[in-house]
Amino acid sequence: MANVFQEAEPELGRLREIRIAMNGVTGRMGTNQHLVRSILAIREQGGIAVAPGEALWPVPLLVGRDERKLSALAEPHELEYTTDLAGALADCDVYFDAQVTSRREDAVRAAVEAGRHVYCEKPLTEDLASAVALARGADAAGIKHGVVQDKLFLPGIRTLKRVLDSGALGRVLSVRGEFGYWVFPGPDPAPQRPSWNYRAQDGGGIVADMFAHWRYVLDELFGSVSGVFALGATHVPVRYDEQGDPYEATAEDAAYAMFELDGGVIAQLNSSWCVRVDRGELFELQVDGSEGTAVAGLRECRLQPGAATPRSVWNPDLPDPVDHRAAWMPVPGEEPDNAFKAQWELFLRHVALDEPFPWDFHAGARGVQLSELGLRSWRERRWVEVPEL
Ligand SMILES: NC(=O)c1ccc[n+]([C@@H]2O[C@H](COP(=O)([O-])OP(=O)(O)OC[C@H]3O[C@@H](n4cnc5c(N)ncnc54)[C@H](O)[C@@H]3O)[C@@H](O)[C@H]2O)c1
């Protein structure tokens, strides 16, 4: 297994190089979140400090299909690039995949077979059987593996986790989340998401996209998901692609779901690319507990302790005497950092220092499982139990 890090002796101290083959890096997530705001940002800060005078130093090798796009991305940052995946796998410590979901399974399997550590975007694969097979294969190969679970590292969610851990909410009763915004169908204004997201045959659909997130958010903050009911909808039947041509939307662009969690918490989460935002942030999660309520967004978190809860009385005949919006206090936030970068740093420490990293392929497979069972619930129009994986 290639886990022998190159070492350099720069002015600042000892750098341990980790070569990362980054595939799918010309895409939206690959470029913005993973290359620029994570790996290049880590290099800009001088690497990941691991000991006095010692840092991990990620060295990206960009991998893709289109040499022109790769060179346009690589050259301004003086990075190496290649269209030869097998060659890249022979020459790296870590393989990273942010390709379209449908291409992930084969490439990740090749990386595992080559003995490389692997980190990749969610969902891990398109179906549960292949996700579990990859997780088992990765364990058997003895490599380190991880899946992006960025929402856990958002400042607002990290603050919420701190509020939950403090016990300020008492017993959590229910969770309600709204995720979404208006994705323009095109052609003008141009759509702000890729067209494959809206084609089932290309791995699209908001259930596969968002339930992979909801699984780890619910599991880690409130209790393991034990059941799901979901209803999807394709609200906008025709959209326009990157070339400005119309296409039929064959995948759902909204999903309305209810989850039961171990411990009895009930969660309702709406995911939609067809809503206009009347919230502070594109995602907000309200957590009602016996002793208080918290509302977390991507960056902010606010709290209403039980003792400060206004006494509401239903009387629509009069203006409401309570200023409900004023009954919340901001919770001092976590130090903001890019959520993807924060998780990258932990994965690279896991690879180099063997520090724990629980967000592995098995966690990724649980996300795929929830998407699959959510789609089954919708198809069969019934409540579906979620067996332990
Ligand atoms: N963690 C998150 O919050 C988050 C958010 C959005 C997307 N994602 C995931 O990231 C991955 C990439 O999504 P994206 O929005 O960046 O997609 P994108 O379409 O912008 O980029 C896809 C990348 O895959 C490459 N690719 C390979 N084969 C392709 C093909 N047949 N068609 C189109 N592109 C192909 C493209 O060149 C590009 O580099 C997906 O698996 C998606 O589920 C994660």
The ligand as a Tripos MOL2 file, in Angstrom:
@<TRIPOS>MOLECULE
LIG
   44    48     1     0     0
SMALL
NO_CHARGES

@<TRIPOS>ATOM
      1 N1        -21.6210   17.3530   -0.3090 N.am      1 LIG1
      2 C1        -22.4810   18.1220   -0.9180 C.2       1 LIG1
      3 O1        -23.1090   18.9840   -0.3100 O.2       1 LIG1
      4 C2        -22.7320   17.9520   -2.3910 C.ar      1 LIG1
      5 C3        -23.4510   18.9360   -3.0810 C.ar      1 LIG1
      6 C4        -23.6410   18.7470   -4.4590 C.ar      1 LIG1
      7 C5        -23.1740   17.6290   -5.0990 C.ar      1 LIG1
      8 N2        -22.5080   16.6750   -4.3750 N.ar      1 LIG1
      9 C6        -22.0180   15.4420   -5.0220 C.3       1 LIG1
     10 O2        -20.8290   15.7560   -5.7430 O.3       1 LIG1
     11 C7        -20.7640   15.0010   -6.9560 C.3       1 LIG1
     12 C8        -20.5450   15.9600   -8.1310 C.3       1 LIG1
     13 O3        -21.6310   16.8720   -8.1830 O.3       1 LIG1
     14 P1        -21.4920   18.2920   -8.9100 P.3       1 LIG1
     15 O4        -22.6990   19.0630   -8.5270 O.co2     1 LIG1
     16 O5        -20.1580   18.8590   -8.6610 O.co2     1 LIG1
     17 O6        -21.6210   17.8300  -10.4230 O.3       1 LIG1
     18 P2        -20.9680   18.5040  -11.7540 P.3       1 LIG1
     19 O7        -21.8300   18.0620  -12.8780 O.co2     1 LIG1
     20 O8        -20.7720   19.9720  -11.5470 O.co2     1 LIG1
     21 O9        -19.5230   17.8500  -11.8480 O.3       1 LIG1
     22 C9        -19.3680   16.5060  -12.1560 C.3       1 LIG1
     23 C10       -17.9230   16.1530  -12.3980 C.3       1 LIG1
     24 O10       -17.8890   14.8030  -12.8830 O.3       1 LIG1
     25 C11       -17.3150   14.7780  -14.2010 C.3       1 LIG1
     26 N3        -18.0300   13.7800  -15.0020 N.ar      1 LIG1
     27 C12       -17.5940   12.5500  -15.2060 C.ar      1 LIG1
     28 N4        -18.4460   11.8780  -15.9920 N.ar      1 LIG1
     29 C13       -19.4620   12.6950  -16.2770 C.ar      1 LIG1
     30 C14       -20.6330   12.5680  -17.0540 C.ar      1 LIG1
     31 N5        -20.9330   11.4360  -17.6770 N.pl3     1 LIG1
     32 N6        -21.4790   13.6340  -17.1170 N.ar      1 LIG1
     33 C15       -21.1760   14.7850  -16.4620 C.ar      1 LIG1
     34 N7        -20.0530   14.9550  -15.7170 N.ar      1 LIG1
     35 C16       -19.1990   13.9200  -15.6400 C.ar      1 LIG1
     36 C17       -17.4400   16.2010  -14.7260 C.3       1 LIG1
     37 O11       -16.4470   16.4360  -15.7000 O.3       1 LIG1
     38 C18       -17.2450   17.0110  -13.4610 C.3       1 LIG1
     39 O12       -15.8580   17.1060  -13.1690 O.3       1 LIG1
     40 C19       -22.0580   14.2000   -7.0270 C.3       1 LIG1
     41 O13       -21.8380   12.8860   -6.6150 O.3       1 LIG1
     42 C20       -22.9890   14.9060   -6.0450 C.3       1 LIG1
     43 O14       -23.9070   14.0240   -5.4250 O.3       1 LIG1
     44 C21       -22.2830   16.8280   -3.0500 C.ar      1 LIG1
@<TRIPOS>BOND
     1     1     2 1
     2     2     3 2
     3     2     4 1
     4     4     5 ar
     5     4    44 ar
     6     5     6 ar
     7     6     7 ar
     8     7     8 ar
     9     8     9 1
    10     8    44 ar
    11     9    10 1
    12     9    42 1
    13    10    11 1
    14    11    12 1
    15    11    40 1
    16    12    13 1
    17    13    14 1
    18    14    15 2
    19    14    16 1
    20    14    17 1
    21    17    18 1
    22    18    19 2
    23    18    20 1
    24    18    21 1
    25    21    22 1
    26    22    23 1
    27    23    24 1
    28    23    38 1
    29    24    25 1
    30    25    26 1
    31    25    36 1
    32    26    27 ar
    33    26    35 ar
    34    27    28 ar
    35    28    29 ar
    36    29    30 ar
    37    29    35 ar
    38    30    31 1
    39    30    32 ar
    40    32    33 ar
    41    33    34 ar
    42    34    35 ar
    43    36    37 1
    44    36    38 1
    45    38    39 1
    46    40    41 1
    47    40    42 1
    48    42    43 1
@<TRIPOS>SUBSTRUCTURE
     1 LIG1         1 GROUP 0 **** ****
